[in-house]
Amino acid sequence: MKTIISLIIIALFLVGCTPVEQQVVEKDINSFDKCVEAGYPVMESYPRKCSANGWTFVENIEEAVE
């Protein structure tokens, strides 16, 4: 019984941990382009938006669409 409880605790701990590599990458995301490059989802809106780590980055549009 103790073994099962120990395994459950270890599994919960591992699920809650964020890999170090991902933490480093997330800190570098500070623009729409970097968000897209990191593989985060892009919203189909105008202008397009990319969300990462609770932040939303908006694509910079040079020319307006008429």
PDBQT receptor file of N, H, CA, C and O in Angstrom, charges set to zero:
ATOM      1  N   MET A   1       0.825  -1.198   0.000  1.00  0.00    +0.000 N 
ATOM      2  CA  MET A   1       0.000   0.000   0.000  1.00  0.00    +0.000 C 
ATOM      3  C   MET A   1       0.869   1.262   0.000  1.00  0.00    +0.000 C 
ATOM      4  O   MET A   1       0.583   2.224  -0.712  1.00  0.00    +0.000 OA
ATOM      5  N   LYS A   2       1.939   1.242   0.813  1.00  0.00    +0.000 N 
ATOM      6  H   LYS A   2       2.172   0.461   1.392  1.00  0.00    +0.000 HD
ATOM      7  CA  LYS A   2       2.843   2.401   0.871  1.00  0.00    +0.000 C 
ATOM      8  C   LYS A   2       3.515   2.633  -0.473  1.00  0.00    +0.000 C 
ATOM      9  O   LYS A   2       3.763   3.773  -0.866  1.00  0.00    +0.000 OA
ATOM     10  N   THR A   3       3.808   1.543  -1.173  1.00  0.00    +0.000 N 
ATOM     11  H   THR A   3       3.607   0.617  -0.854  1.00  0.00    +0.000 HD
ATOM     12  CA  THR A   3       4.459   1.662  -2.480  1.00  0.00    +0.000 C 
ATOM     13  C   THR A   3       3.532   2.358  -3.472  1.00  0.00    +0.000 C 
ATOM     14  O   THR A   3       3.976   3.213  -4.239  1.00  0.00    +0.000 OA
ATOM     15  N   ILE A   4       2.272   2.006  -3.464  1.00  0.00    +0.000 N 
ATOM     16  H   ILE A   4       1.911   1.311  -2.841  1.00  0.00    +0.000 HD
ATOM     17  CA  ILE A   4       1.305   2.614  -4.378  1.00  0.00    +0.000 C 
ATOM     18  C   ILE A   4       1.146   4.099  -4.076  1.00  0.00    +0.000 C 
ATOM     19  O   ILE A   4       1.121   4.922  -4.991  1.00  0.00    +0.000 OA
ATOM     20  N   ILE A   5       1.040   4.438  -2.814  1.00  0.00    +0.000 N 
ATOM     21  H   ILE A   5       1.061   3.770  -2.070  1.00  0.00    +0.000 HD
ATOM     22  CA  ILE A   5       0.916   5.839  -2.427  1.00  0.00    +0.000 C 
ATOM     23  C   ILE A   5       2.167   6.616  -2.828  1.00  0.00    +0.000 C 
ATOM     24  O   ILE A   5       2.068   7.741  -3.318  1.00  0.00    +0.000 OA
ATOM     25  N   SER A   6       3.328   6.027  -2.626  1.00  0.00    +0.000 N 
ATOM     26  H   SER A   6       3.408   5.113  -2.229  1.00  0.00    +0.000 HD
ATOM     27  CA  SER A   6       4.583   6.681  -3.015  1.00  0.00    +0.000 C 
ATOM     28  C   SER A   6       4.635   6.914  -4.522  1.00  0.00    +0.000 C 
ATOM     29  O   SER A   6       5.066   7.978  -4.967  1.00  0.00    +0.000 OA
ATOM     30  N   LEU A   7       4.208   5.945  -5.303  1.00  0.00    +0.000 N 
ATOM     31  H   LEU A   7       3.858   5.080  -4.942  1.00  0.00    +0.000 HD
ATOM     32  CA  LEU A   7       4.207   6.086  -6.761  1.00  0.00    +0.000 C 
ATOM     33  C   LEU A   7       3.228   7.175  -7.210  1.00  0.00    +0.000 C 
ATOM     34  O   LEU A   7       3.520   7.929  -8.138  1.00  0.00    +0.000 OA
ATOM     35  N   ILE A   8       2.086   7.255  -6.563  1.00  0.00    +0.000 N 
ATOM     36  H   ILE A   8       1.849   6.643  -5.809  1.00  0.00    +0.000 HD
ATOM     37  CA  ILE A   8       1.113   8.298  -6.903  1.00  0.00    +0.000 C 
ATOM     38  C   ILE A   8       1.673   9.674  -6.594  1.00  0.00    +0.000 C 
ATOM     39  O   ILE A   8       1.513  10.599  -7.390  1.00  0.00    +0.000 OA
ATOM     40  N   ILE A   9       2.324   9.824  -5.459  1.00  0.00    +0.000 N 
ATOM     41  H   ILE A   9       2.454   9.073  -4.812  1.00  0.00    +0.000 HD
ATOM     42  CA  ILE A   9       2.922  11.111  -5.082  1.00  0.00    +0.000 C 
ATOM     43  C   ILE A   9       4.010  11.497  -6.074  1.00  0.00    +0.000 C 
ATOM     44  O   ILE A   9       4.086  12.655  -6.487  1.00  0.00    +0.000 OA
ATOM     45  N   ILE A  10       4.839  10.561  -6.455  1.00  0.00    +0.000 N 
ATOM     46  H   ILE A  10       4.777   9.621  -6.120  1.00  0.00    +0.000 HD
ATOM     47  CA  ILE A  10       5.915  10.841  -7.416  1.00  0.00    +0.000 C 
ATOM     48  C   ILE A  10       5.309  11.221  -8.770  1.00  0.00    +0.000 C 
ATOM     49  O   ILE A  10       5.780  12.155  -9.419  1.00  0.00    +0.000 OA
ATOM     50  N   ALA A  11       4.268  10.502  -9.197  1.00  0.00    +0.000 N 
ATOM     51  H   ALA A  11       3.885   9.743  -8.670  1.00  0.00    +0.000 HD
ATOM     52  CA  ALA A  11       3.630  10.806 -10.486  1.00  0.00    +0.000 C 
ATOM     53  C   ALA A  11       3.030  12.208 -10.468  1.00  0.00    +0.000 C 
ATOM     54  O   ALA A  11       3.176  12.952 -11.439  1.00  0.00    +0.000 OA
ATOM     55  N   LEU A  12       2.360  12.578  -9.388  1.00  0.00    +0.000 N 
ATOM     56  H   LEU A  12       2.241  11.974  -8.600  1.00  0.00    +0.000 HD
ATOM     57  CA  LEU A  12       1.781  13.919  -9.292  1.00  0.00    +0.000 C 
ATOM     58  C   LEU A  12       2.863  14.983  -9.310  1.00  0.00    +0.000 C 
ATOM     59  O   LEU A  12       2.684  16.036  -9.923  1.00  0.00    +0.000 OA
ATOM     60  N   PHE A  13       3.971  14.727  -8.655  1.00  0.00    +0.000 N 
ATOM     61  H   PHE A  13       4.116  13.872  -8.158  1.00  0.00    +0.000 HD
ATOM     62  CA  PHE A  13       5.080  15.674  -8.653  1.00  0.00    +0.000 C 
ATOM     63  C   PHE A  13       5.640  15.859 -10.057  1.00  0.00    +0.000 C 
ATOM     64  O   PHE A  13       5.898  16.986 -10.481  1.00  0.00    +0.000 OA
ATOM     65  N   LEU A  14       5.828  14.759 -10.780  1.00  0.00    +0.000 N 
ATOM     66  H   LEU A  14       5.618  13.844 -10.437  1.00  0.00    +0.000 HD
ATOM     67  CA  LEU A  14       6.393  14.838 -12.128  1.00  0.00    +0.000 C 
ATOM     68  C   LEU A  14       5.449  15.514 -13.106  1.00  0.00    +0.000 C 
ATOM     69  O   LEU A  14       5.903  16.238 -13.992  1.00  0.00    +0.000 OA
ATOM     70  N   VAL A  15       4.162  15.300 -12.970  1.00  0.00    +0.000 N 
ATOM     71  H   VAL A  15       3.793  14.712 -12.250  1.00  0.00    +0.000 HD
ATOM     72  CA  VAL A  15       3.189  15.937 -13.854  1.00  0.00    +0.000 C 
ATOM     73  C   VAL A  15       3.170  17.442 -13.632  1.00  0.00    +0.000 C 
ATOM     74  O   VAL A  15       2.989  18.202 -14.583  1.00  0.00    +0.000 OA
ATOM     75  N   GLY A  16       3.353  17.883 -12.402  1.00  0.00    +0.000 N 
ATOM     76  H   GLY A  16       3.500  17.266 -11.629  1.00  0.00    +0.000 HD
ATOM     77  CA  GLY A  16       3.305  19.309 -12.085  1.00  0.00    +0.000 C 
ATOM     78  C   GLY A  16       4.577  20.065 -12.425  1.00  0.00    +0.000 C 
ATOM     79  O   GLY A  16       4.581  21.296 -12.385  1.00  0.00    +0.000 OA
ATOM     80  N   CYS A  17       5.638  19.380 -12.753  1.00  0.00    +0.000 N 
ATOM     81  H   CYS A  17       5.635  18.381 -12.786  1.00  0.00    +0.000 HD
ATOM     82  CA  CYS A  17       6.916  20.046 -13.049  1.00  0.00    +0.000 C 
ATOM     83  C   CYS A  17       6.970  20.497 -14.502  1.00  0.00    +0.000 C 
ATOM     84  O   CYS A  17       6.485  19.804 -15.397  1.00  0.00    +0.000 OA
ATOM     85  N   THR A  18       7.558  21.657 -14.727  1.00  0.00    +0.000 N 
ATOM     86  H   THR A  18       7.952  22.221 -14.000  1.00  0.00    +0.000 HD
ATOM     87  CA  THR A  18       7.781  22.163 -16.072  1.00  0.00    +0.000 C 
ATOM     88  C   THR A  18       9.236  21.907 -16.427  1.00  0.00    +0.000 C 
ATOM     89  O   THR A  18      10.126  22.258 -15.653  1.00  0.00    +0.000 OA
ATOM     90  N   PRO A  19       9.497  21.305 -17.577  1.00  0.00    +0.000 N 
ATOM     91  CA  PRO A  19      10.887  21.059 -17.960  1.00  0.00    +0.000 C 
ATOM     92  C   PRO A  19      11.691  22.365 -18.020  1.00  0.00    +0.000 C 
ATOM     93  O   PRO A  19      11.167  23.410 -18.405  1.00  0.00    +0.000 OA
ATOM     94  N   VAL A  20      12.953  22.288 -17.640  1.00  0.00    +0.000 N 
ATOM     95  H   VAL A  20      13.378  21.438 -17.328  1.00  0.00    +0.000 HD
ATOM     96  CA  VAL A  20      13.813  23.470 -17.613  1.00  0.00    +0.000 C 
ATOM     97  C   VAL A  20      13.931  24.084 -18.996  1.00  0.00    +0.000 C 
ATOM     98  O   VAL A  20      13.926  25.308 -19.127  1.00  0.00    +0.000 OA
ATOM     99  N   GLU A  21      14.036  23.253 -20.036  1.00  0.00    +0.000 N 
ATOM    100  H   GLU A  21      14.040  22.259 -19.930  1.00  0.00    +0.000 HD
ATOM    101  CA  GLU A  21      14.153  23.770 -21.400  1.00  0.00    +0.000 C 
ATOM    102  C   GLU A  21      12.948  24.627 -21.762  1.00  0.00    +0.000 C 
ATOM    103  O   GLU A  21      13.101  25.680 -22.382  1.00  0.00    +0.000 OA
ATOM    104  N   GLN A  22      11.755  24.189 -21.383  1.00  0.00    +0.000 N 
ATOM    105  H   GLN A  22      11.631  23.334 -20.880  1.00  0.00    +0.000 HD
ATOM    106  CA  GLN A  22      10.542  24.930 -21.705  1.00  0.00    +0.000 C 
ATOM    107  C   GLN A  22      10.510  26.249 -20.948  1.00  0.00    +0.000 C 
ATOM    108  O   GLN A  22      10.059  27.254 -21.497  1.00  0.00    +0.000 OA
ATOM    109  N   GLN A  23      10.975  26.275 -19.702  1.00  0.00    +0.000 N 
ATOM    110  H   GLN A  23      11.341  25.458 -19.256  1.00  0.00    +0.000 HD
ATOM    111  CA  GLN A  23      10.995  27.506 -18.927  1.00  0.00    +0.000 C 
ATOM    112  C   GLN A  23      11.887  28.540 -19.593  1.00  0.00    +0.000 C 
ATOM    113  O   GLN A  23      11.527  29.717 -19.644  1.00  0.00    +0.000 OA
ATOM    114  N   VAL A  24      13.031  28.134 -20.099  1.00  0.00    +0.000 N 
ATOM    115  H   VAL A  24      13.324  27.178 -20.058  1.00  0.00    +0.000 HD
ATOM    116  CA  VAL A  24      13.964  29.056 -20.747  1.00  0.00    +0.000 C 
ATOM    117  C   VAL A  24      13.351  29.611 -22.018  1.00  0.00    +0.000 C 
ATOM    118  O   VAL A  24      13.431  30.813 -22.271  1.00  0.00    +0.000 OA
ATOM    119  N   VAL A  25      12.737  28.748 -22.825  1.00  0.00    +0.000 N 
ATOM    120  H   VAL A  25      12.672  27.771 -22.620  1.00  0.00    +0.000 HD
ATOM    121  CA  VAL A  25      12.130  29.179 -24.082  1.00  0.00    +0.000 C 
ATOM    122  C   VAL A  25      11.007  30.171 -23.804  1.00  0.00    +0.000 C 
ATOM    123  O   VAL A  25      10.889  31.184 -24.494  1.00  0.00    +0.000 OA
ATOM    124  N   GLU A  26      10.183  29.887 -22.796  1.00  0.00    +0.000 N 
ATOM    125  H   GLU A  26      10.279  29.065 -22.236  1.00  0.00    +0.000 HD
ATOM    126  CA  GLU A  26       9.041  30.749 -22.505  1.00  0.00    +0.000 C 
ATOM    127  C   GLU A  26       9.478  32.162 -22.133  1.00  0.00    +0.000 C 
ATOM    128  O   GLU A  26       8.789  33.121 -22.482  1.00  0.00    +0.000 OA
ATOM    129  N   LYS A  27      10.588  32.317 -21.446  1.00  0.00    +0.000 N 
ATOM    130  H   LYS A  27      11.148  31.539 -21.163  1.00  0.00    +0.000 HD
ATOM    131  CA  LYS A  27      11.059  33.640 -21.052  1.00  0.00    +0.000 C 
ATOM    132  C   LYS A  27      11.497  34.453 -22.263  1.00  0.00    +0.000 C 
ATOM    133  O   LYS A  27      11.484  35.683 -22.214  1.00  0.00    +0.000 OA
ATOM    134  N   ASP A  28      11.884  33.786 -23.352  1.00  0.00    +0.000 N 
ATOM    135  H   ASP A  28      11.895  32.787 -23.392  1.00  0.00    +0.000 HD
ATOM    136  CA  ASP A  28      12.367  34.480 -24.548  1.00  0.00    +0.000 C 
ATOM    137  C   ASP A  28      11.240  34.950 -25.454  1.00  0.00    +0.000 C 
ATOM    138  O   ASP A  28      11.499  35.679 -26.412  1.00  0.00    +0.000 OA
ATOM    139  N   ILE A  29      10.012  34.563 -25.191  1.00  0.00    +0.000 N 
ATOM    140  H   ILE A  29       9.802  33.971 -24.413  1.00  0.00    +0.000 HD
ATOM    141  CA  ILE A  29       8.893  34.944 -26.046  1.00  0.00    +0.000 C 
ATOM    142  C   ILE A  29       8.406  36.323 -25.638  1.00  0.00    +0.000 C 
ATOM    143  O   ILE A  29       7.844  36.511 -24.559  1.00  0.00    +0.000 OA
ATOM    144  N   ASN A  30       8.637  37.290 -26.536  1.00  0.00    +0.000 N 
ATOM    145  H   ASN A  30       9.094  37.137 -27.412  1.00  0.00    +0.000 HD
ATOM    146  CA  ASN A  30       8.234  38.665 -26.249  1.00  0.00    +0.000 C 
ATOM    147  C   ASN A  30       7.660  39.370 -27.477  1.00  0.00    +0.000 C 
ATOM    148  O   ASN A  30       7.540  40.595 -27.494  1.00  0.00    +0.000 OA
ATOM    149  N   SER A  31       7.302  38.588 -28.514  1.00  0.00    +0.000 N 
ATOM    150  H   SER A  31       7.399  37.593 -28.500  1.00  0.00    +0.000 HD
ATOM    151  CA  SER A  31       6.711  39.182 -29.715  1.00  0.00    +0.000 C 
ATOM    152  C   SER A  31       5.852  38.139 -30.422  1.00  0.00    +0.000 C 
ATOM    153  O   SER A  31       5.929  36.946 -30.128  1.00  0.00    +0.000 OA
ATOM    154  N   PHE A  32       5.046  38.605 -31.346  1.00  0.00    +0.000 N 
ATOM    155  H   PHE A  32       4.983  39.574 -31.585  1.00  0.00    +0.000 HD
ATOM    156  CA  PHE A  32       4.188  37.709 -32.121  1.00  0.00    +0.000 C 
ATOM    157  C   PHE A  32       5.030  36.688 -32.881  1.00  0.00    +0.000 C 
ATOM    158  O   PHE A  32       4.723  35.497 -32.865  1.00  0.00    +0.000 OA
ATOM    159  N   ASP A  33       6.085  37.144 -33.544  1.00  0.00    +0.000 N 
ATOM    160  H   ASP A  33       6.334  38.112 -33.558  1.00  0.00    +0.000 HD
ATOM    161  CA  ASP A  33       6.915  36.251 -34.352  1.00  0.00    +0.000 C 
ATOM    162  C   ASP A  33       7.576  35.168 -33.501  1.00  0.00    +0.000 C 
ATOM    163  O   ASP A  33       7.622  34.007 -33.909  1.00  0.00    +0.000 OA
ATOM    164  N   LYS A  34       8.084  35.529 -32.338  1.00  0.00    +0.000 N 
ATOM    165  H   LYS A  34       8.047  36.472 -32.007  1.00  0.00    +0.000 HD
ATOM    166  CA  LYS A  34       8.729  34.545 -31.469  1.00  0.00    +0.000 C 
ATOM    167  C   LYS A  34       7.709  33.559 -30.908  1.00  0.00    +0.000 C 
ATOM    168  O   LYS A  34       8.023  32.387 -30.699  1.00  0.00    +0.000 OA
ATOM    169  N   CYS A  35       6.505  34.028 -30.668  1.00  0.00    +0.000 N 
ATOM    170  H   CYS A  35       6.250  34.980 -30.837  1.00  0.00    +0.000 HD
ATOM    171  CA  CYS A  35       5.429  33.160 -30.195  1.00  0.00    +0.000 C 
ATOM    172  C   CYS A  35       5.109  32.104 -31.248  1.00  0.00    +0.000 C 
ATOM    173  O   CYS A  35       4.968  30.924 -30.930  1.00  0.00    +0.000 OA
ATOM    174  N   VAL A  36       4.994  32.533 -32.500  1.00  0.00    +0.000 N 
ATOM    175  H   VAL A  36       5.108  33.492 -32.759  1.00  0.00    +0.000 HD
ATOM    176  CA  VAL A  36       4.702  31.616 -33.605  1.00  0.00    +0.000 C 
ATOM    177  C   VAL A  36       5.858  30.636 -33.784  1.00  0.00    +0.000 C 
ATOM    178  O   VAL A  36       5.629  29.437 -33.950  1.00  0.00    +0.000 OA
ATOM    179  N   GLU A  37       7.096  31.129 -33.754  1.00  0.00    +0.000 N 
ATOM    180  H   GLU A  37       7.282  32.102 -33.619  1.00  0.00    +0.000 HD
ATOM    181  CA  GLU A  37       8.278  30.273 -33.919  1.00  0.00    +0.000 C 
ATOM    182  C   GLU A  37       8.352  29.200 -32.840  1.00  0.00    +0.000 C 
ATOM    183  O   GLU A  37       8.822  28.091 -33.096  1.00  0.00    +0.000 OA
ATOM    184  N   ALA A  38       7.887  29.525 -31.630  1.00  0.00    +0.000 N 
ATOM    185  H   ALA A  38       7.506  30.426 -31.421  1.00  0.00    +0.000 HD
ATOM    186  CA  ALA A  38       7.934  28.576 -30.520  1.00  0.00    +0.000 C 
ATOM    187  C   ALA A  38       6.833  27.519 -30.643  1.00  0.00    +0.000 C 
ATOM    188  O   ALA A  38       6.816  26.547 -29.889  1.00  0.00    +0.000 OA
ATOM    189  N   GLY A  39       5.907  27.713 -31.602  1.00  0.00    +0.000 N 
ATOM    190  H   GLY A  39       5.921  28.504 -32.215  1.00  0.00    +0.000 HD
ATOM    191  CA  GLY A  39       4.888  26.708 -31.848  1.00  0.00    +0.000 C 
ATOM    192  C   GLY A  39       3.589  26.902 -31.090  1.00  0.00    +0.000 C 
ATOM    193  O   GLY A  39       2.775  25.980 -31.018  1.00  0.00    +0.000 OA
ATOM    194  N   TYR A  40       3.378  28.079 -30.523  1.00  0.00    +0.000 N 
ATOM    195  H   TYR A  40       4.039  28.827 -30.581  1.00  0.00    +0.000 HD
ATOM    196  CA  TYR A  40       2.128  28.340 -29.813  1.00  0.00    +0.000 C 
ATOM    197  C   TYR A  40       1.007  28.592 -30.824  1.00  0.00    +0.000 C 
ATOM    198  O   TYR A  40       1.275  28.973 -31.964  1.00  0.00    +0.000 OA
ATOM    199  N   PRO A  41      -0.253  28.380 -30.411  1.00  0.00    +0.000 N 
ATOM    200  CA  PRO A  41      -1.364  28.526 -31.356  1.00  0.00    +0.000 C 
ATOM    201  C   PRO A  41      -1.572  29.961 -31.822  1.00  0.00    +0.000 C 
ATOM    202  O   PRO A  41      -1.388  30.913 -31.063  1.00  0.00    +0.000 OA
ATOM    203  N   VAL A  42      -1.964  30.094 -33.098  1.00  0.00    +0.000 N 
ATOM    204  H   VAL A  42      -2.113  29.321 -33.714  1.00  0.00    +0.000 HD
ATOM    205  CA  VAL A  42      -2.239  31.395 -33.694  1.00  0.00    +0.000 C 
ATOM    206  C   VAL A  42      -3.736  31.484 -33.943  1.00  0.00    +0.000 C 
ATOM    207  O   VAL A  42      -4.323  30.599 -34.565  1.00  0.00    +0.000 OA
ATOM    208  N   MET A  43      -4.351  32.555 -33.456  1.00  0.00    +0.000 N 
ATOM    209  H   MET A  43      -3.875  33.274 -32.951  1.00  0.00    +0.000 HD
ATOM    210  CA  MET A  43      -5.787  32.760 -33.647  1.00  0.00    +0.000 C 
ATOM    211  C   MET A  43      -6.056  33.297 -35.050  1.00  0.00    +0.000 C 
ATOM    212  O   MET A  43      -5.324  34.152 -35.550  1.00  0.00    +0.000 OA
ATOM    213  N   GLU A  44      -7.102  32.792 -35.669  1.00  0.00    +0.000 N 
ATOM    214  H   GLU A  44      -7.696  32.098 -35.263  1.00  0.00    +0.000 HD
ATOM    215  CA  GLU A  44      -7.472  33.241 -37.007  1.00  0.00    +0.000 C 
ATOM    216  C   GLU A  44      -8.332  34.490 -36.878  1.00  0.00    +0.000 C 
ATOM    217  O   GLU A  44      -9.558  34.427 -36.968  1.00  0.00    +0.000 OA
ATOM    218  N   SER A  45      -7.687  35.604 -36.669  1.00  0.00    +0.000 N 
ATOM    219  H   SER A  45      -6.691  35.655 -36.596  1.00  0.00    +0.000 HD
ATOM    220  CA  SER A  45      -8.368  36.892 -36.538  1.00  0.00    +0.000 C 
ATOM    221  C   SER A  45      -7.587  37.894 -37.370  1.00  0.00    +0.000 C 
ATOM    222  O   SER A  45      -6.554  37.558 -37.948  1.00  0.00    +0.000 OA
ATOM    223  N   TYR A  46      -8.073  39.110 -37.430  1.00  0.00    +0.000 N 
ATOM    224  H   TYR A  46      -8.913  39.383 -36.960  1.00  0.00    +0.000 HD
ATOM    225  CA  TYR A  46      -7.320  40.150 -38.125  1.00  0.00    +0.000 C 
ATOM    226  C   TYR A  46      -7.156  41.330 -37.199  1.00  0.00    +0.000 C 
ATOM    227  O   TYR A  46      -8.148  41.954 -36.823  1.00  0.00    +0.000 OA
ATOM    228  N   PRO A  47      -5.949  41.653 -36.825  1.00  0.00    +0.000 N 
ATOM    229  CA  PRO A  47      -4.711  40.926 -37.122  1.00  0.00    +0.000 C 
ATOM    230  C   PRO A  47      -4.637  39.631 -36.316  1.00  0.00    +0.000 C 
ATOM    231  O   PRO A  47      -5.321  39.470 -35.305  1.00  0.00    +0.000 OA
ATOM    232  N   ARG A  48      -3.793  38.714 -36.783  1.00  0.00    +0.000 N 
ATOM    233  H   ARG A  48      -3.237  38.845 -37.604  1.00  0.00    +0.000 HD
ATOM    234  CA  ARG A  48      -3.648  37.438 -36.091  1.00  0.00    +0.000 C 
ATOM    235  C   ARG A  48      -3.074  37.665 -34.693  1.00  0.00    +0.000 C 
ATOM    236  O   ARG A  48      -2.377  38.650 -34.447  1.00  0.00    +0.000 OA
ATOM    237  N   LYS A  49      -3.379  36.734 -33.779  1.00  0.00    +0.000 N 
ATOM    238  H   LYS A  49      -3.945  35.934 -33.979  1.00  0.00    +0.000 HD
ATOM    239  CA  LYS A  49      -2.895  36.814 -32.402  1.00  0.00    +0.000 C 
ATOM    240  C   LYS A  49      -2.311  35.465 -32.018  1.00  0.00    +0.000 C 
ATOM    241  O   LYS A  49      -2.783  34.420 -32.465  1.00  0.00    +0.000 OA
ATOM    242  N   CYS A  50      -1.282  35.499 -31.186  1.00  0.00    +0.000 N 
ATOM    243  H   CYS A  50      -0.899  36.348 -30.823  1.00  0.00    +0.000 HD
ATOM    244  CA  CYS A  50      -0.641  34.290 -30.691  1.00  0.00    +0.000 C 
ATOM    245  C   CYS A  50      -0.605  34.376 -29.168  1.00  0.00    +0.000 C 
ATOM    246  O   CYS A  50      -0.214  35.402 -28.612  1.00  0.00    +0.000 OA
ATOM    247  N   SER A  51      -1.012  33.302 -28.493  1.00  0.00    +0.000 N 
ATOM    248  H   SER A  51      -1.330  32.469 -28.945  1.00  0.00    +0.000 HD
ATOM    249  CA  SER A  51      -1.049  33.295 -27.034  1.00  0.00    +0.000 C 
ATOM    250  C   SER A  51       0.011  32.357 -26.478  1.00  0.00    +0.000 C 
ATOM    251  O   SER A  51       0.155  31.223 -26.935  1.00  0.00    +0.000 OA
ATOM    252  N   ALA A  52       0.755  32.844 -25.481  1.00  0.00    +0.000 N 
ATOM    253  H   ALA A  52       0.638  33.766 -25.110  1.00  0.00    +0.000 HD
ATOM    254  CA  ALA A  52       1.770  32.036 -24.806  1.00  0.00    +0.000 C 
ATOM    255  C   ALA A  52       1.895  32.503 -23.369  1.00  0.00    +0.000 C 
ATOM    256  O   ALA A  52       2.064  33.696 -23.115  1.00  0.00    +0.000 OA
ATOM    257  N   ASN A  53       1.814  31.585 -22.440  1.00  0.00    +0.000 N 
ATOM    258  H   ASN A  53       1.676  30.617 -22.647  1.00  0.00    +0.000 HD
ATOM    259  CA  ASN A  53       2.056  31.861 -21.016  1.00  0.00    +0.000 C 
ATOM    260  C   ASN A  53       1.149  32.953 -20.459  1.00  0.00    +0.000 C 
ATOM    261  O   ASN A  53       1.583  33.749 -19.626  1.00  0.00    +0.000 OA
ATOM    262  N   GLY A  54      -0.093  33.000 -20.901  1.00  0.00    +0.000 N 
ATOM    263  H   GLY A  54      -0.446  32.353 -21.577  1.00  0.00    +0.000 HD
ATOM    264  CA  GLY A  54      -1.011  34.009 -20.402  1.00  0.00    +0.000 C 
ATOM    265  C   GLY A  54      -0.891  35.364 -21.086  1.00  0.00    +0.000 C 
ATOM    266  O   GLY A  54      -1.620  36.294 -20.742  1.00  0.00    +0.000 OA
ATOM    267  N   TRP A  55       0.005  35.486 -22.039  1.00  0.00    +0.000 N 
ATOM    268  H   TRP A  55       0.596  34.730 -22.319  1.00  0.00    +0.000 HD
ATOM    269  CA  TRP A  55       0.188  36.733 -22.794  1.00  0.00    +0.000 C 
ATOM    270  C   TRP A  55      -0.354  36.538 -24.190  1.00  0.00    +0.000 C 
ATOM    271  O   TRP A  55      -0.287  35.434 -24.731  1.00  0.00    +0.000 OA
ATOM    272  N   THR A  56      -0.888  37.588 -24.785  1.00  0.00    +0.000 N 
ATOM    273  H   THR A  56      -0.942  38.485 -24.346  1.00  0.00    +0.000 HD
ATOM    274  CA  THR A  56      -1.350  37.545 -26.169  1.00  0.00    +0.000 C 
ATOM    275  C   THR A  56      -0.559  38.576 -26.967  1.00  0.00    +0.000 C 
ATOM    276  O   THR A  56      -0.504  39.754 -26.612  1.00  0.00    +0.000 OA
ATOM    277  N   PHE A  57       0.051  38.105 -28.053  1.00  0.00    +0.000 N 
ATOM    278  H   PHE A  57       0.007  37.149 -28.341  1.00  0.00    +0.000 HD
ATOM    279  CA  PHE A  57       0.852  38.969 -28.916  1.00  0.00    +0.000 C 
ATOM    280  C   PHE A  57       0.100  39.166 -30.229  1.00  0.00    +0.000 C 
ATOM    281  O   PHE A  57      -0.421  38.205 -30.794  1.00  0.00    +0.000 OA
ATOM    282  N   VAL A  58       0.041  40.400 -30.715  1.00  0.00    +0.000 N 
ATOM    283  H   VAL A  58       0.464  41.180 -30.255  1.00  0.00    +0.000 HD
ATOM    284  CA  VAL A  58      -0.702  40.738 -31.919  1.00  0.00    +0.000 C 
ATOM    285  C   VAL A  58       0.280  40.966 -33.068  1.00  0.00    +0.000 C 
ATOM    286  O   VAL A  58       1.310  41.622 -32.908  1.00  0.00    +0.000 OA
ATOM    287  N   GLU A  59      -0.067  40.405 -34.233  1.00  0.00    +0.000 N 
ATOM    288  H   GLU A  59      -0.904  39.872 -34.363  1.00  0.00    +0.000 HD
ATOM    289  CA  GLU A  59       0.772  40.545 -35.428  1.00  0.00    +0.000 C 
ATOM    290  C   GLU A  59       0.788  42.003 -35.859  1.00  0.00    +0.000 C 
ATOM    291  O   GLU A  59      -0.249  42.667 -35.854  1.00  0.00    +0.000 OA
ATOM    292  N   ASN A  60       1.953  42.500 -36.230  1.00  0.00    +0.000 N 
ATOM    293  H   ASN A  60       2.795  41.961 -36.234  1.00  0.00    +0.000 HD
ATOM    294  CA  ASN A  60       2.110  43.851 -36.731  1.00  0.00    +0.000 C 
ATOM    295  C   ASN A  60       1.790  43.856 -38.211  1.00  0.00    +0.000 C 
ATOM    296  O   ASN A  60       2.479  43.208 -38.999  1.00  0.00    +0.000 OA
ATOM    297  N   ILE A  61       0.739  44.589 -38.601  1.00  0.00    +0.000 N 
ATOM    298  H   ILE A  61       0.179  45.115 -37.961  1.00  0.00    +0.000 HD
ATOM    299  CA  ILE A  61       0.305  44.663 -39.997  1.00  0.00    +0.000 C 
ATOM    300  C   ILE A  61       0.818  45.976 -40.586  1.00  0.00    +0.000 C 
ATOM    301  O   ILE A  61       0.521  47.055 -40.073  1.00  0.00    +0.000 OA
ATOM    302  N   GLU A  62       1.588  45.871 -41.664  1.00  0.00    +0.000 N 
ATOM    303  H   GLU A  62       1.830  44.994 -42.080  1.00  0.00    +0.000 HD
ATOM    304  CA  GLU A  62       2.160  47.059 -42.301  1.00  0.00    +0.000 C 
ATOM    305  C   GLU A  62       1.100  47.841 -43.094  1.00  0.00    +0.000 C 
ATOM    306  O   GLU A  62       1.012  49.064 -42.984  1.00  0.00    +0.000 OA
ATOM    307  N   GLU A  63       0.296  47.123 -43.894  1.00  0.00    +0.000 N 
ATOM    308  H   GLU A  63       0.367  46.130 -43.983  1.00  0.00    +0.000 HD
ATOM    309  CA  GLU A  63      -0.705  47.764 -44.730  1.00  0.00    +0.000 C 
ATOM    310  C   GLU A  63      -2.087  47.313 -44.321  1.00  0.00    +0.000 C 
ATOM    311  O   GLU A  63      -2.299  46.133 -44.042  1.00  0.00    +0.000 OA
ATOM    312  N   ALA A  64      -3.024  48.230 -44.282  1.00  0.00    +0.000 N 
ATOM    313  H   ALA A  64      -2.852  49.188 -44.509  1.00  0.00    +0.000 HD
ATOM    314  CA  ALA A  64      -4.403  47.882 -43.934  1.00  0.00    +0.000 C 
ATOM    315  C   ALA A  64      -5.090  47.240 -45.129  1.00  0.00    +0.000 C 
ATOM    316  O   ALA A  64      -4.837  47.614 -46.274  1.00  0.00    +0.000 OA
ATOM    317  N   VAL A  65      -5.951  46.282 -44.861  1.00  0.00    +0.000 N 
ATOM    318  H   VAL A  65      -6.156  45.979 -43.931  1.00  0.00    +0.000 HD
ATOM    319  CA  VAL A  65      -6.737  45.632 -45.906  1.00  0.00    +0.000 C 
ATOM    320  C   VAL A  65      -7.993  46.431 -46.128  1.00  0.00    +0.000 C 
ATOM    321  O   VAL A  65      -8.675  46.804 -45.173  1.00  0.00    +0.000 OA
ATOM    322  N   GLU A  66      -8.308  46.700 -47.389  1.00  0.00    +0.000 N 
ATOM    323  H   GLU A  66      -7.754  46.397 -48.164  1.00  0.00    +0.000 HD
ATOM    324  CA  GLU A  66      -9.511  47.499 -47.711  1.00  0.00    +0.000 C 
ATOM    325  C   GLU A  66     -10.693  46.623 -47.984  1.00  0.00    +0.000 C 
ATOM    326  O   GLU A  66     -11.780  47.124 -48.269  1.00  0.00    +0.000 OA
TER     327      GLU A  66
